[in-house]
Amino acid sequence: MSISNAVRSVLSMKGRKQNDLLGVLDVKSKQALSNKMVNERWSGSDLASIAEFTGGKLAFVFPDGQMVYIEEEKAPDAANI
């Protein structure tokens, strides 16, 4: 399954729409999001953001069951600097 198809599946499972990703991914237009989907231009950060948005986690899963989770890093809060 392609990454774009996996993203579509996750969105569908969680009752979200593709256009909901505009704000999540900080994409400026529907066309830019469509291009990302068609051309499979996903960054790890994009996928971690989508996982968080849908209530999931992004991870490397190994045959022995070990998992390494990938979380979207947030910019530090200006009040805490």
Sequence and secondary structure as in RCSB ss.txt:
>XXXX:A:sequence
MSISNAVRSVLSMKGRKQNDLLGVLDVKSKQALSNKMVNERWSGSDLASIAEFTGGKLAFVFPDGQMVYIEEEKA
PDAANI
>XXXX:A:secstr
  HHHHHHHHHHHTT  GGGHHHHTT S HHHHHHHHHTT   HHHHHHHHHHTT  EEEE TTS EEEE     
  GGG 
